[in-house]
Amino acid sequence: MKASNADTKLFYKLINMQRKTPLTNTKILKLNEKTAEDGPSIMNIWQEHFQQLATPTIEENFDPEKLELVEIQNNIIESIEREKCQGIDLVNTGILTTILKKEKDKTLPSSYRGITVTKTFSKILQSILKDRVDSVFNNIQNSLQRGFTEGVSSLCAAFLTSEAIEESKKLKILLILITLDAENAFDKRNHEILFNKLYHYGIKGKLWILLRNLYKGMSIKIKWEGQCTEDAIVLQGIQQGAKLSTTLYKCYNNVILDSILKSELGACICDIQVPAPTCTDDIAVLANSTAAAQGILDIVQHHTSRDLVKINPTKSEAVLYNAKGSNISILQFEDNDINITNETKHLGFKRNEKNRAIYQKE
């Protein structure tokens, strides 16, 4: 789990291919019961869609107690740190470009990913801040997290999953694989909870104030066919495409993986714990019994409800290996049954005839 793999070229090649894919523009855009068929109407829908994403809402399954506490705590921290720093103010506006997700309906705004391009000053600042945040966070980053980490190939997460499957086959024991999919993983992270996590990870003083100001009062303009919308005020979410974004997301998500490891639930490869190999926001839960799998799901549910994160039950699925003769109970997440399927699309590795792991391009 501690091994590094400096060869990250394949992963970043796939990322660059996705970002450079030509955008297929649409002349029709639909949001809720609205349909836009001309330029100004389409621009209005884009602004409305991303404003909705950037505005916090408290859903029924969320536990708002933590949010209330961190807001109070953050205000106290900010007043103390600003006195030390004598105030540091920034104006942060970015241009968001929409990129159509693979095989999605191009008439629906939710089918697009928003990549934010920030101003030159913000880019330079984020690059400096990322180095400083990484120097703190990398020492405490959970070993299950293999995504967007320098010197560690993200493909290791899929490889650990593949090896755990092979281990279960060799030992002829049940293995349950559950893929968890977070809705709008980057778009709906709460800023107050994020800043609070950063402070408790040891990011304090001027660095904390700068990070808070980067996101406090942030706004975006959505670019479409050479035109830009009016400003949309961003009250939640981590900018996709910005230098610092992946590190901030990993800080947000780290406590879930810490709790899973401490529980000692889940699968192992020999004596190495691999209960939840993770690539940024994609978590693969691995367990050798339904009790252990449900225990991990309960841990995830506890943290996501307090961190205001929604796991999509329709996209989360389970695959059973060596299940013959096993007593399989129903797995649930937020009172929804986890769908059990024969093969999950989220696994990136297959085995060739020599039983070696090979990567399958989608």
Secondary structure, DSSP 8 states (H G I E B T S, - for coil): --------HHHHHHHHHHHTS-----S-EEETTEEE-SHHHHHHHHHHHHHHHTS----TT--THHHHHHHHHHHHHHHHHHHHHT------EEEEEEEE-TT--TTSGGGEEEEEEE-HHHHHHHHHHHHHHHHHHTTT--TTB-SSBTTB-THHHHHHHHHHHHHHHHHT--EEEEEE-BTTTTTT-BHHHHHHHHHHTT--HHHHHHHHHHHTT-EEEEEETTEE---EE--B---TTSTTHHHHHHHHHHHHHHHHHHHT-S-EETTEE-S--EETTEEEEEESSHHHHHHHHHHHHHHHHHTT--B-TTT-EEEEES-TT------EETTEE-EEES--TT--EEE-TTS-EEE---
